[in-house]
Amino acid sequence: MSDYLSSLLTAMATKRSVFVSYHHDNDQFYYDQLAAVCDQACQFIRDASLREAIDSDDTDYLSRAIREGYITGSSCTIVLCGSETWKRKHVDWEIKATLGKKHGLVGVNLPTNPLTITGKYTVPDRLHDNIQSGYAIWTDWVTFTSSIAKLKEIVESAIARPSLLIQNGRDLMARNLS
């Protein structure tokens, strides 16, 4: 067995800590479903809406709180992409913090995210940059939740991506777009 395959199998046996970023008002149902499926595969960092957990408008403070209280301790962030996710500043900030720590990044297209007129799905810009660069993995809800093995495979693949592909130069979103 190759060293790569051996290390991948060992990693897949590990219960990874992941952070899930999503639009709480619209996509809580999918988070709850993922938490039920993921219990055997992953350890979720926490289920807390940043706007409730951190009462501040100080961008520097919020960025540090996201890094230290939510992203630190995880190895991958899963972004659940529904119809309004791209409009949420905290989702952008969570993605930025994830990339700053060089953690894995997975975008999961939810059934609630319709195709645009150009035949594309709407995702947060920073996530899109990293899907295009090859750093982030883009998958759909059905594939991602089809089995524990598939979910773990996708998370491990995201963690193994080379950090030189990271695109994190955008300014932070200053406000929600809706």
C-alpha positions as CSV (number, residue, x, y, z in Angstrom):
1,M,0.0,0.0,0.0
2,S,1.3,3.4,-0.9
3,D,2.2,5.9,1.8
4,Y,-0.4,8.3,0.5
5,L,-3.2,5.7,0.6
6,S,-2.1,4.6,4.1
7,S,-2.1,8.1,5.4
8,L,-5.5,8.8,3.8
9,L,-7.0,5.6,5.4
10,T,-5.6,6.7,8.8
11,A,-6.9,10.2,8.4
12,M,-10.4,8.9,7.5
13,A,-10.5,6.8,10.7
14,T,-9.9,10.1,12.6
15,K,-13.0,12.0,13.8
16,R,-12.3,15.4,12.4
17,S,-13.4,18.6,14.0
18,V,-15.3,20.8,11.5
19,F,-16.9,24.2,11.5
20,V,-20.1,24.6,9.6
21,S,-20.9,28.0,8.2
22,Y,-24.4,28.7,6.9
23,H,-27.3,31.2,6.9
24,H,-29.0,30.4,10.2
25,D,-32.4,31.8,9.4
26,N,-32.8,30.0,6.1
27,D,-30.7,26.8,6.3
28,Q,-31.0,25.6,9.9
29,F,-32.9,22.5,8.6
30,Y,-29.9,21.4,6.6
31,Y,-27.5,22.0,9.4
32,D,-29.6,19.8,11.7
33,Q,-29.7,17.1,9.0
34,L,-26.0,17.3,8.6
35,A,-25.4,17.2,12.3
36,A,-27.4,14.0,12.5
37,V,-25.5,12.4,9.7
38,C,-22.1,13.7,10.7
39,D,-22.2,12.6,14.3
40,Q,-20.3,9.4,13.4
41,A,-17.9,11.1,11.1
42,C,-17.1,14.6,12.5
43,Q,-17.1,16.6,15.6
44,F,-18.8,19.9,15.1
45,I,-17.1,22.9,16.8
46,R,-20.4,24.5,17.8
47,D,-23.9,25.5,16.5
48,A,-24.1,29.2,17.4
49,S,-25.1,32.1,15.3
50,L,-22.4,34.7,15.4
51,R,-24.8,37.6,15.5
52,E,-26.2,36.2,18.7
53,A,-23.0,34.9,20.3
54,I,-20.8,38.0,19.7
55,D,-22.6,41.3,20.3
56,S,-20.3,43.8,18.6
57,D,-19.9,45.8,15.4
58,D,-16.1,46.0,15.8
59,T,-14.8,44.2,12.7
60,D,-11.3,43.5,14.1
61,Y,-12.8,42.1,17.3
62,L,-15.3,39.9,15.4
63,S,-12.6,38.6,13.1
64,R,-10.4,37.6,16.0
65,A,-13.4,36.1,17.8
66,I,-14.3,34.0,14.8
67,R,-10.7,32.8,14.4
68,E,-10.1,32.0,18.0
69,G,-13.5,30.8,19.1
70,Y,-14.9,29.1,16.1
71,I,-12.2,28.2,13.5
72,T,-9.3,27.3,15.9
73,G,-9.6,23.7,16.8
74,S,-11.2,22.7,13.5
75,S,-9.5,21.3,10.5
76,C,-12.1,22.1,7.9
77,T,-15.0,24.4,7.3
78,I,-18.1,23.3,5.5
79,V,-20.2,26.1,3.9
80,L,-23.8,25.2,3.4
81,C,-24.8,27.3,0.3
82,G,-28.5,28.1,0.2
83,S,-30.2,30.9,-1.8
84,E,-29.2,33.7,0.6
85,T,-25.8,32.4,2.0
86,W,-23.8,34.6,-0.4
87,K,-25.3,37.7,1.2
88,R,-24.1,37.0,4.7
89,K,-21.1,38.9,6.0
90,H,-20.4,36.4,8.8
91,V,-20.2,33.6,6.3
92,D,-17.6,35.6,4.4
93,W,-15.7,36.3,7.6
94,E,-15.7,32.6,8.6
95,I,-14.4,31.6,5.2
96,K,-11.6,34.2,5.4
97,A,-10.6,33.0,8.9
98,T,-10.7,29.4,7.6
99,L,-8.4,30.3,4.7
100,G,-6.1,32.3,7.0
101,K,-5.6,29.1,9.1
102,K,-5.1,27.1,5.9
103,H,-7.9,24.7,6.9
104,G,-9.8,22.6,4.4
105,L,-12.8,24.3,2.7
106,V,-15.9,22.5,1.3
107,G,-18.9,24.3,-0.3
108,V,-22.1,22.2,-0.3
109,N,-24.8,23.3,-2.7
110,L,-28.2,23.0,-1.0
111,P,-31.4,22.1,-2.8
112,T,-32.7,25.6,-1.9
113,N,-30.0,27.3,-4.1
114,P,-31.5,27.7,-7.5
115,L,-29.6,28.0,-10.8
116,T,-29.2,31.6,-12.0
117,I,-30.2,32.7,-15.4
118,T,-26.6,32.0,-16.6
119,G,-26.9,28.4,-15.3
120,K,-24.7,28.9,-12.2
121,Y,-25.3,28.7,-8.5
122,T,-24.8,31.7,-6.3
123,V,-22.1,31.2,-3.7
124,P,-20.1,33.5,-1.5
125,D,-17.5,35.3,-3.5
126,R,-14.5,34.2,-1.4
127,L,-15.7,30.6,-1.6
128,H,-16.1,30.9,-5.4
129,D,-12.5,32.3,-5.7
130,N,-11.2,29.2,-4.0
131,I,-13.4,26.8,-5.9
132,Q,-12.0,28.3,-9.1
133,S,-8.4,28.1,-7.8
134,G,-8.8,24.4,-6.9
135,Y,-8.4,24.9,-3.2
136,A,-12.1,24.5,-2.1
137,I,-14.2,21.5,-3.0
138,W,-17.6,22.1,-4.4
139,T,-20.3,19.4,-4.1
140,D,-24.0,19.0,-3.8
141,W,-26.1,18.1,-0.8
142,V,-27.1,14.7,-2.1
143,T,-23.6,13.6,-2.8
144,F,-22.1,15.0,0.4
145,T,-24.7,13.3,2.6
146,S,-25.0,10.1,0.6
147,S,-22.8,8.1,3.1
148,I,-20.5,8.6,6.0
149,A,-17.6,7.4,3.9
150,K,-18.3,9.9,1.1
151,L,-18.6,12.8,3.6
152,K,-15.3,11.8,5.2
153,E,-13.6,11.4,1.8
154,I,-14.6,14.9,0.8
155,V,-13.5,16.4,4.1
156,E,-10.1,14.6,4.0
157,S,-9.6,15.6,0.3
158,A,-10.3,19.3,1.3
159,I,-7.8,19.1,4.2
160,A,-5.1,17.7,1.8
161,R,-5.4,20.5,-0.7
162,P,-2.1,22.5,-1.1
163,S,-2.4,25.9,0.6
164,L,-0.6,27.7,-2.2
165,L,-4.0,27.6,-4.1
166,I,-5.7,29.7,-1.4
167,Q,-7.2,33.0,-2.7
168,N,-8.0,35.2,0.3
169,G,-7.3,38.8,-0.9
170,R,-10.8,40.2,-1.0
171,D,-11.8,42.8,1.6
172,L,-14.2,41.6,4.2
173,M,-17.9,42.1,3.5
174,A,-18.8,45.2,5.6
175,R,-22.6,44.4,5.8
176,N,-25.1,41.8,4.9
177,L,-26.7,42.3,1.5
178,S,-30.2,41.4,2.7
